[in-house]
Amino acid sequence: MELDLHQLDRRNEALRRRNPLRERRLLASLAQHGQQLPIVVVGGESGPSVVDGYKRVRALETLRQDVVLATQWDLAEPDALVLEWLMRDGDRA
């Protein structure tokens, strides 16, 4: 699905670490190839809440894009955040 960037709830963004080098690489890739992977959202009271894809959202904003490709998980937000953390951190265990 496509979502307007301005309608995304990004309240959990501060929980994620930032890596300027990775963000620059992603920005260059998005500029050259466009968005290849959707962000992950869950339904929220104040709009779709981002679970995964904060770097993509920031890069698309930098590129002055209006929409983002997204997939929606049918989970409660806390469950989705834990699942995403487990999936992302699973290869480091």
N, C-alpha and C positions, 0 to 999 in steps of 0.2 A: 504494500500500500504506500501511497505518498502522503506525507504530512507536511503542513506548513511549519517551518522552523520556529516561527514566533509562538506557536501554540504548545510547544513542548514544555513539560515540567521538568526542570533540571536540578531539583532540590538536593539530590544526592551527589552532585558533581564534585563537591569538596572531598568526598570519600576516596576519590581516585588520585593517584600520583600522576604528575605531569613529567614528561620527558621532552624537552624542547627539540632535540635531534629527531626523535621519532615523529613529532608533530610536523616538523619541516618536511620530512620525507613523505608523510601522508599528504600534506598540502600539495606537494609537487605531483604526487601520483594522481590525486583527485583532479588537479588542473589538467593533467595530460590525458587521463583515461576516464574520468568521471567516477561516480560512486559505483563500486563493484559489489560491496556487501551491505545489506541493510542494517540499520541500527535495531536494537531490541527495545520495545516499550511494553508497558502494561497499562491497562486502563486506570485512570486516576480521577479523583474528584475535581482537580483543577486542570484537566487535560491529560493527554498521554504522558506518562512518566518514563523518562529514559532510564533503562537498566544497563545498557551497554551501547557504546558508540559516541561518547562525549567528544573524543578527538575528531571524529568525522563531522560532528555537528559544528564544532568550532572552526574546522577547516572550511566547511561549506559556507559558514557565515563570512569568513575571511574572503572567500571567492564570490561573495554577494549572491549566493544562491537563495532561493525562496523555499524550496522543498527538499525533503530528505526521504529516501526510500527506507521503509521500516517494516518490521514484522512484529506482531503483537503476541505476547505469551498470555495464555489464559490462566494466570496465577495471581495470587495476592502479591502486592509489591514486596513485602518482606521475604516471602518465599522465592520470588524471582531474583531478588538481590543475593540471597544465599546461594541459589542454584548457579547464577552467573559467576559468583566468586569461586565456587567449587570447580566449575568448568575451566575458568581462567587459571586457577592456582593448582589444579590437579596434576599438571605435568611437573610441578616443582616438589611434589610430596615424596 
